[in-house]
């Protein structure tokens, strides 16, 4: 059907954002669709529960999935984050100079309308 993609990106924690951005760019450039879904390969969708969500979804401005809002940034240099913190758990002020992240998707699956993508 032409709707399966394979990206040359390592499947490790540090590439999660890259994979999501790649998927959205791929879907915006190559396909005609109303909705896009990203799901981890080790997750299961129970379609009998998910189908009603799909059927009720608005054509514009729709997003389903976990979204973090106002999540505090863990800066490596801050004293209360240094004990036992690894690069996986924090960023430097040089990498990101804000106190909190903008809203972002998180989790094993997201479903969204094309305008949101």
C-alpha positions in Angstrom: 0.0 0.0 0.0 3.0 2.3 0.2 2.3 3.3 3.8 5.1 1.4 5.6 8.4 3.2 6.1 11.8 2.0 7.1 14.2 4.7 8.4 17.9 4.3 8.7 17.9 5.4 12.3 19.2 3.4 15.3 16.4 2.2 17.6 17.9 3.7 20.8 16.6 6.1 23.4 18.6 9.0 22.0 17.0 8.8 18.5 13.3 9.0 19.6 12.9 12.6 18.6 14.7 12.1 15.3 12.4 9.1 14.5 9.3 11.1 15.2 10.4 14.1 13.1 11.4 11.8 10.3 8.0 10.1 10.3 6.1 13.4 10.2 8.3 14.8 7.5 7.9 11.6 5.4 4.2 11.6 5.9 3.8 15.3 4.9 5.9 15.0 1.8 4.8 11.7 0.3 1.3 10.8 1.2 -2.3 12.1 0.8 -4.1 11.3 4.1 -6.3 12.8 6.7 -4.6 11.2 9.8 -1.2 9.7 10.7 -0.4 7.3 13.5 3.0 6.5 14.9 3.2 3.4 17.0 6.2 1.5 18.4 6.8 -2.0 16.9 6.4 -3.6 20.4 3.0 -2.1 21.1 -0.4 -3.4 20.4 -3.5 -1.5 19.3 -6.8 -2.9 20.5 -8.8 -1.8 17.5 -12.2 -2.4 19.1 -11.3 0.4 21.6 -9.4 2.5 19.2 -11.9 2.5 16.3 -14.4 4.7 18.1 -11.6 7.3 18.7 -10.9 7.2 14.9 -14.5 7.6 14.0 -15.1 10.6 16.3 -11.9 12.3 15.4 -12.2 15.8 14.0 -10.6 16.4 10.5 -8.5 19.3 11.8 -6.7 20.0 15.1 -7.0 16.4 16.3 -4.3 14.7 18.5 -4.6 11.6 20.5 -1.8 10.4 22.7 0.1 11.5 25.8 1.3 15.1 25.7 3.6 16.7 28.2 2.9 20.3 29.0 5.3 22.6 30.9 7.6 19.8 31.8 10.6 21.2 33.8 13.9 20.9 32.1 16.6 18.9 34.0 19.8 20.9 33.5 22.9 18.9 34.2 24.6 21.9 35.8 21.8 22.4 38.4 22.8 21.1 41.8 19.6 19.2 42.5 20.0 17.2 39.3 23.7 16.3 39.4 23.5 13.3 41.8 23.4 10.2 39.7 22.2 12.0 36.6 23.4 10.8 33.2 23.4 12.5 29.8 20.2 10.5 29.1 18.5 12.3 32.0 19.5 15.9 31.5 20.6 18.6 29.1 23.1 21.5 29.5 22.0 25.1 29.5 23.9 25.5 26.2 21.7 22.7 24.6 18.4 24.2 25.9 18.3 27.5 27.7 14.7 27.5 29.0 13.2 26.4 32.3 10.5 24.2 30.8 10.0 22.4 27.5 7.3 23.4 25.0 4.4 20.9 24.8 5.5 17.6 23.2 4.2 14.1 22.4 5.4 11.2 24.4 4.7 7.6 24.6 4.3 4.4 22.4 1.7 5.8 20.0 0.3 9.1 18.7 -2.6 9.6 16.3 -3.1 13.0 14.7 -4.8 14.9 11.9 -2.7 16.1 9.0 -2.7 19.7 10.0 -1.3 18.8 13.5 1.5 16.7 11.9 
